[in-house]
């Protein structure tokens, strides 16, 4: 349960003269809360408008179908697409599977796919499966700033390359890839480009036509819509992308994704896309302000920290930092009043650290000393100030414990 942090019980709250609800949520890269306006739009489709959109013989089905059609228009508008190019899915993971496996299945034997070492597991695991089926996959490295080298991409393309799958923004370090350059290169070489944009859509401007994207995956729960809904954009012309369906049994979504549509989720996704388009510029500016204050505050209080990934070409709400000599898992345990993620994609010190942080050149120890802040629509500057104070205090405690332990070992050794 969330509780109000009493002013009298916390020095920082007293100084700010505010009441804070704790725990504070700063893990918006993992998921976002459903926007109340989105929830309001959804609720009627759990009640009186419960119809199956495939039932076209009565008002219940027609109402549901109409709602889905309107949502499809809103989704398409956000990314500069046509409504008929939107295939609703259960999220970006399913969309990624449909894109990669759908293209590979159509291409047949001898296909070659290019991706990067820092993609989401939803793409990397698909690629491993396709490799087991005989598809060749090239995994591009990234520089220390988290971006691919376009010369590496160009050199990797062969006459058997059927797909380039590169994410828009990384889910851990928030770094944006050079999207327009990738699109131009893919178009010039006649190769389809799939972009996992789960973290980017609704946070930075993305236009599939301007960027030359042929397939684009999105999850609703990353942009204040419910979990369990997303979409795959599939280009319909110049060129028309053809996919082999991965789920069969009903012919919905033009035969590409069978199953009764999740109307409440789709309505929510449509409303979330509409809201994102309305507030994208002002929201990004607010997130940047909070992120800058977070960096400045942590740097002033702690000093010994490093930002992971390019800070300029980055999602406005993302900050991934390492604190040398500090274990991220221990730090998270002490920060129970702030919802954050460790830079290490594990909960045990014995497991391998984040593949993303290792790919940008961090040592295992430094990767494990990382925190990911995901600022979002409902965060406030007061919460940022609270986070700065709490992280600083906890690091000072852990650093003191670490120093004491080292001195104890030295005395024992002597």
Buried (B, 14 or more C-beta within 10 A) or exposed (E): EEEEBEBEEBEBBEEBEBEBEBBBBBBBBBBBBBBEBBBEBBEBBEEEBEBBBEBEEEEBBBBBBEBBEBBBBBBBBBBBBBBEBBBBBBBBBBBBBBBBBBBBBEBEEEBBBBBBBBBBEBBBBBBEBBEEEEBBBBBBEBBEBBBBEBEBBEEBBEEEBBBBBBBBBBBBBBBBBBBEBBBBBBBEBEBBBBBBBBBBBBBBBBBBEEBBBBBBBBBBBBBBBBBBBBBBBBBEEEEEBEBBBBBEEEEBBEEBBBBEBBBBBBBBBBBBBBBBBEEBEEBBEBBBBBBBBBBEBBBEBBEEBEBBBBBEBBBBBBBBBBBEBBBBBBBBEBBEBBBBBBBBBBEEEEEEBBBBBBBBBBEBEBBBBBBBBBBBBEBBEBBBBBBBBBBBBBBEEBBEEBEEEEEEEEEEEE
